[in-house]
Amino acid sequence: MMPVLEAVPNFSEGRDPEFLREVTTEMEREGVEVLDASADRDHHRSVVTLVGAPEQVEAALVASARVAIERIDLRRHRGVHPRIGAIDVAPLVPLVRTPMETAVASARRVADGIAALGVPVYLYGRASSENASLPALRRGGFEALRDGFPEGRKPCLSAGRRAAHPTAGATCVGARPLLLAWNLVVEGVSRSALASLARELRESDGGIPGVRALALHLEESGLAQLSMNLEDADTRDPDVVFEAAEAGVRSRGGRVVATEVIGMIPDTLVLRTSARRLRLLDAHPGRLLSARLAGHLARRGASDLEALVSWVRTCGSAVPDHVRRAAERLALPSTITPIPGDPA
């Protein structure tokens, strides 16, 4: 099948709607599809979810980084979410049986592209040879990198600098499995009590595997928020995490009033939560209508696709370059040989 990557870049700007419009426009010019784009004033952060072929996603991320570098000045940035860069985090996620190696290779090319713009880059997750942790790389925020890189935290690509870019900071580029980013809005719990619950839940403090958690107070909205990430969400049960968080809030005299998912909602969240709540029998991903329909449509189109690529291959150099490149992207790598006329 055609390789598909998802990218979920986070930008340190959540109060200027024009910025988000400009960023998503630049992405779409590179041929990707933007599935979701949201901004939060308290976090002072925007998150975009986009999908496409690897080369399209790579170009879209570098194009959006160029906008962020031009538009964002971290010296004036204040928000509750940790950050080290204008384009703060750029994770790549392989979808639809695309191998992780594809995401890793793309992440490293994106890192090269952003470093070429003058911004130091850290690689994290599967893109890092040490499987570097994102929270460790962002410890202390932009301010910790402004006057020089701390001992043991030299960037993978320095962009010729001895410290972070003076206004755009540094960027973390990674490759990882699917992640669930969600915020629980809580009332009736003090800041210190919510902070203790975050420590209780997160894996790094001995809590639930795959969970990262922060207790945040949102000044503009006046809300308390338990902000969590569940890593490798396809192999873990979000409902277990939610129940533990909800029980912890109740035990401290409060209640969870809302759940906000950042970006797209993973099927695993809906399926596993529904299965548990409704006591569904035989609940597994193969019974999701959306997944089965997507597979059906892909199979229906496969024979037509092979016929098209075979015709392009037969015609060779008589086919316009842009048509041949499109055929390459659509080709099934396991069954279709390279098209004549391609550069070695």
Secondary structure by P-SEA (a helix, b strand, c coil): ccbbbbbbbbbcccccaaaaaaaaaaaaaaccccccccccccccbbbbbbbccaaaaaaaaaaaaaaaaaccccccccccccccccccbbbbbbcccccaaaaaaaaaaaaaaaaaacbbbbbccccccccccccccccccccccccccccccccccccccccccccccbbbbbcccbbbbbbbbbccccaaaaaaaaaaccccccccccbbbbbbbbcccccccbbbbbcccccccaaaaaaaaaaaaaaaccccccccccccccaaaaaaaaaaaaccccccccccaaaaaaaaaaaaaaaaaaaaaaaaaaacccccaaaaaaaaaacccccccccccccc
